[in-house]
Amino acid sequence: MGYFALGCLCLAIVCSTWTVAVSEDVFPPDLVTLMNDFNRMINETADPCNDFNGYVCPSQTPENSVQSRDSTKTANQISNRLTHGNSTGGGAAVKKYYDFYNTCIKVPSRFDEAALKLTGDLEKYVKQQLGSSSYDSPLAPRQLGNILAYVMVNYGVKIITDLKKQRLPEKPSELKFKNNNKTLYIETPREFLSSRLIYDPKFEKYGDIIKVGLRACYAFVDPTMKDVELNHTTSQLFEIDSRLAKVINKTQEPTSVIRLLEANEASKLMPEIDWSAFVETLSSYSTAFLGNYSPQTLPILFYTPETTGALIRVLAQAPASLLLKYLQTKVVLSLVSINCEALTYEALPLVKQHLYITDSYPTTSDRMNLKSSVSTMVDNVISSVRDMAEQISWIKNDTQTYAGFTDKLNKMKKSVCYNDGLDDPNWLDAKYSDFNVSSDDDFYKLYYKAHQYSAKNILEEKYDPESDVTRWNAFYDPWVNQVNILIATLGSQTYSPNYVPAVVYGGIGSLIGHEVTHAFDTLGINWDSEGHLKNWISKKSKKSFDSMAQCVINQYDRFTIADESGKVYNIDGVQSSGENVADNAGLRAAYNAFMKHPDRSKPFPRPPKLRNITDEQLFFLSFGRFFCTPENPTPNELVDVHAPYKLRVIGTLRDFEPFRKAFNCPVNSKYAPEKHCDVYAPDLTEAKSNAYSVISSVVVSTIMSAFLVFIV
C-alpha cells in the first residue's frame, strides 16, 4: 500500500469518530423503540440549563417512569405465571409452588372472617401468656418477648424490628462468637422509618387518614363495638403509633452505637423485654435451627440499640388489653395485602424468582451472556472509581486512606442479576425439600404455614428478603462489601445488549456507580474492605471528606418541596447525605466509564428531537429519564433517605461540569451555578493534566493523519 493510500486510510479512521448516524443505518428494533420513547419524552420548549427535569421529564407519571413500567411488567409476568401457568418443566419445588396456590384458591376466606379468626387466635395466645396477670397491667418482660415474636413469626407483623440475619461486625478472630458468620439482626422496621412524620402535628391531615385506617381495621376485630368506644380506641391506637414514631432517630446512623450481645445480655440492657423468650418463640414456631446456640446465648446484633430500647419501652408501658388491640389492628392491616398469590410468594419466594429468571431468559447461554455483559459494566464503573481516587490528593497522597480506599475497591464483590443456583431446578428442590402442602390444608393453615416457613428460611439463611431479584432494585451491602444489581432492574426500559453506551451508562450505569460509591459515602466509609466496622480513613483525610460532604448537606438543606396545598418544606440534607454523595459520585464514575468506552460514539436512531443530540447529551438524557418517576406523598419525601427525584437530578447535575459543557450552559444558569460542590472530583491540577493529555493525543493523531496524507 502506498504512502498516499495509507494516509487516506488513517484520515478516514480519524474522521469516522466525528460522524453521526445517517438514515441508511439499520438498527435493532428494541433500540429504535427506545429512541422513539426518548423522542416522545423530550420537551423542546424547556431550557435544559434551567429546567432539565422539564426538558427530559415534563410529566412524572407511571407511564413515563422507567421504574414503574418495568416493575409493572415484572409483576404482571409473575402473577400470570402463577395464576395461568403450569408446573410443567419444573422440579419438585415448582410443583409445591403450584400445589400451594391451587390448594389456597379452593378454600378461600372472606376478609372479615379471616380478620376475626386470626385476631381471635392472637387473643387466645395473649390470654395464655397472661395467665393470672391483669389485663390492666403492662406485660412482664418474658410475656412481651413471647408476644412480639409470636406476631412476627405467625403474622409477619414487625413492631420493633424487621426479621433479618446479618454478618458479624468484627472479624471472627476478635469475637467470642466464633461459630457464627451471621446472626439475628435488630433494626428499626421500615414502616416506622418512612412514616414517622405522619404523626407530627404539622401533618395533621395525614394523621387523620391514619386514624380512619386504624378505626376501620379495629372494626373488623370487634364488629359489635359502638361508635363512641370505637373512636376512643382509635385515639388510643393512634397514640401508640405516634409515640413509636417519635422515638426513631432522624438519621439512624449506626457506627458509634452498634452492639453485639448474647440474648441474656441484651435483656439486661433492655430490661423491659426478655430477648431469650423472643428468640425461643421465633425458633419454636418457625422450627428454625439455631446451630450451636441456645435461646439464651444466641448473639444478637443491634443496629441502633437506643432506638430499639425506646420502641420497647413504649410497648412495655401500655396495658396488656390496649397492646392486644394494637397488635390485632396490625394483624388486620397486614391482611389487606394478603391473598393466595401473596401467600404463595411468602412461602416459596425462591420459586417465584426462579420462574421469573428462566421465563425471561430461557436458555443458559442467554442468562450467562446477560450476567457477563452487566458484570463487565460493573467492572468498568469500579475501575472508573479507582481512577477517580488517583486524581484526588487527599486520597492519593495519604498512605492510610489510599490503602483503605483501593483495598475496598479491589476486594469489592458483586452479585449481578441473581446468585448462582437460582436458575437450577435441582438447587431449588433441595432448598424446599422440607416444605409440604396437604390437600387438607385450609386458608388458615396455609396462612400460618407461609409465615412460619418464611421466618424459618430467613433464620436459617436460605433466603434473604433484600435479594429478591424480582424487585426493581440495586443496593450496596457494606457488611460484605458487595454491589448487588438485581435482574428485574435490567428490564427493557433500562438495558439491552443492543443499547448504545450513552443510554446504558447514563441510566443503569449511573445506578451502578451510585451503589459502588455507597462504599465511600457518609456511612460507607465506616466499613472496611471485608465488611467490618473499621476506621480505615485517616483523620486528616476525614476532614477533607467531611468538608466535601458538608457542602452537599448544605446544598440539599436549601432545597424545598411543596405539598399539594402549596405549603413549602425544606429537605433534610443530613438525612439524605449518604444518598446524595452516592448520586454525585456515581454519576461521575458512570460518565468517566462511558467516556472511556471504545464504542461510546456508536450510531443510534435519530428521530426528530434527537437529530442533533450528541453522545454526551444522550448520556444525560438517559440519566434524567431514570428519575422520571411519580413522587411519594410529602411526608414520605421528608423522611426518606433519598431526596425527591427532581431534586436528585438538579442536585447532581448542577455539581457536574461535563453536564454544563454538554449543553453549553452559561455560568450561573440554574444547572450551572458558579458555586457548587465538587464530590469526588479531580483536583484542578490533575484535571488540567488529564485534559492536556487528551488534547495532545487528539492533536498528535490529527497531525499524523495529515502528514501521512500529504507525504510523497
C-alpha positions, 0 to 999 in steps of 0.5 A, a space after each residue: 500500500 502506498 504512502 498516499 493510500 495509507 494516509 487516506 486510510 488513517 484520515 478516514 479512521 480519524 474522521 469516522 469518530 466525528 460522524 453521526 448516524 445517517 438514515 441508511 443505518 439499520 438498527 435493532 428494533 428494541 433500540 429504535 423503540 427506545 429512541 422513539 420513547 426518548 423522542 416522545 419524552 423530550 420537551 423542546 420548549 424547556 431550557 435544559 440549563 434551567 429546567 432539565 427535569 422539564 426538558 427530559 421529564 415534563 410529566 412524572 407519571 407511571 407511564 413515563 417512569 422507567 421504574 414503574 413500567 418495568 416493575 409493572 411488567 415484572 409483576 404482571 409476568 409473575 402473577 400470570 405465571 402463577 395464576 395461568 401457568 403450569 408446573 410443567 418443566 419444573 422440579 419438585 419445588 415448582 410443583 409445591 409452588 403450584 400445589 400451594 396456590 391451587 390448594 389456597 384458591 379452593 378454600 378461600 376466606 372472606 376478609 372479615 372472617 379471616 380478620 376475626 379468626 386470626 385476631 381471635 387466635 392472637 387473643 387466645 395466645 395473649 390470654 395464655 401468656 397472661 395467665 393470672 396477670 391483669 389485663 390492666 397491667 403492662 406485660 412482664 418482660 418474658 410475656 412481651 418477648 413471647 408476644 412480639 415474636 409470636 406476631 412476627 413469626 405467625 403474622 409477619 407483623 414487625 413492631 420493633 424490628 424487621 426479621 433479618 440475619 446479618 454478618 458479624 461486625 468484627 472479624 471472627 478472630 476478635 469475637 467470642 462468637 466464633 461459630 457464627 458468620 451471621 446472626 439475628 439482626 435488630 433494626 428499626 422496621 421500615 414502616 416506622 422509618 418512612 412514616 414517622 412524620 405522619 404523626 407530627 402535628 404539622 401533618 395533621 391531615 395525614 394523621 387523620 387518614 391514619 386514624 380512619 385506617 386504624 378505626 376501620 381495621 379495629 372494626 373488623 376485630 370487634 364488629 359489635 363495638 359502638 361508635 363512641 368506644 370505637 373512636 376512643 380506641 382509635 385515639 388510643 391506637 393512634 397514640 401508640 403509633 405516634 409515640 413509636 414514631 417519635 422515638 426513631 432517630 432522624 438519621 439512624 446512623 449506626 457506627 458509634 452505637 452498634 452492639 453485639 450481645 448474647 440474648 441474656 445480655 441484651 435483656 439486661 440492657 433492655 430490661 423491659 423485654 426478655 430477648 431469650 423468650 423472643 428468640 425461643 418463640 421465633 425458633 419454636 414456631 418457625 422450627 428454625 435451627 439455631 446451630 450451636 446456640 441456645 435461646 439464651 446465648 444466641 448473639 444478637 446484633 443491634 443496629 441502633 440499640 437506643 432506638 430499639 430500647 425506646 420502641 420497647 419501652 413504649 410497648 412495655 408501658 401500655 396495658 396488656 388489653 390496649 397492646 392486644 388491640 394494637 397488635 390485632 389492628 396490625 394483624 388486620 392491616 397486614 391482611 389487606 395485602 394478603 391473598 393466595 398469590 401473596 401467600 404463595 410468594 411468602 412461602 416459596 419466594 425462591 420459586 417465584 424468582 426462579 420462574 421469573 429468571 428462566 421465563 425471561 431468559 430461557 436458555 443458559 447461554 442467554 442468562 450467562 451472556 446477560 450476567 457477563 455483559 452487566 458484570 463487565 459494566 460493573 467492572 468498568 464503573 469500579 475501575 472508573 472509581 479507582 481512577 477517580 481516587 488517583 486524581 484526588 490528593 487527599 486520597 492519593 497522597 495519604 498512605 492510610 486512606 489510599 490503602 483503605 480506599 483501593 483495598 475496598 475497591 479491589 476486594 469489592 464483590 458483586 452479585 449481578 442479576 441473581 446468585 448462582 443456583 437460582 436458575 437450577 431446578 435441582 438447587 431449588 428442590 433441595 432448598 424446599 425439600 422440607 416444605 409440604 402442602 396437604 390437600 387438607 390444608 385450609 386458608 388458615 393453615 396455609 396462612 400460618 404455614 407461609 409465615 412460619 416457613 418464611 421466618 424459618 428460611 430467613 433464620 436459617 439463611 436460605 433466603 434473604 428478603 433484600 435479594 429478591 431479584 424480582 424487585 426493581 432494585 440495586 443496593 450496596 451491602 457494606 457488611 460484605 462489601 458487595 454491589 448487588 444489581 438485581 435482574 428485574 432492574 435490567 428490564 427493557 426500559 433500562 438495558 439491552 445488549 443492543 443499547 448504545 453506551 450513552 443510554 446504558 451508562 447514563 441510566 443503569 450505569 449511573 445506578 451502578 456507580 451510585 451503589 459502588 460509591 455507597 462504599 465511600 459515602 457518609 456511612 460507607 466509609 465506616 466499613 472496611 474492605 471485608 465488611 467490618 466496622 473499621 476506621 480505615 480513613 485517616 483523620 486528616 483525610 476525614 476532614 477533607 471528606 467531611 468538608 466535601 460532604 458538608 457542602 452537599 448537606 448544605 446544598 440539599 438543606 436549601 432545597 424545598 418541596 411543596 405539598 399539594 396545598 402549596 405549603 413549602 418544606 425544606 429537605 433534610 440534607 443530613 438525612 439524605 447525605 449518604 444518598 446524595 454523595 452516592 448520586 454525585 459520585 456515581 454519576 461521575 464514575 458512570 460518565 468517566 466509564 462511558 467516556 472511556 468506552 471504545 464504542 461510546 460514539 456508536 450510531 443510534 436512531 435519530 428521530 426528530 428531537 434527537 437529530 442533533 443530540 450528541 453522545 454526551 447529551 444522550 448520556 444525560 438524557 438517559 440519566 434524567 429519564 431514570 428519575 422520571 418517576 411519580 413522587 411519594 406523598 410529602 411526608 414520605 419525601 421528608 423522611 426518606 433517605 433519598 431526596 425527591 427525584 427532581 431534586 436528585 437530578 438538579 442536585 447532581 447535575 448542577 455539581 457536574 461540569 461535563 453536564 454544563 459543557 454538554 449543553 453549553 450552559 452559561 455560568 450561573 444558569 440554574 444547572 450551572 451555578 458558579 458555586 457548587 460542590 465538587 464530590 469526588 472530583 479531580 483536583 484542578 491540577 490533575 484535571 488540567 493534566 488529564 485534559 492536556 493529555 487528551 488534547 495532545 493525543 487528539 492533536 498528535 493523531 490529527 497531525 499524523 493523519 495529515 502528514 501521512 496524507 500529504 507525504 510523497 
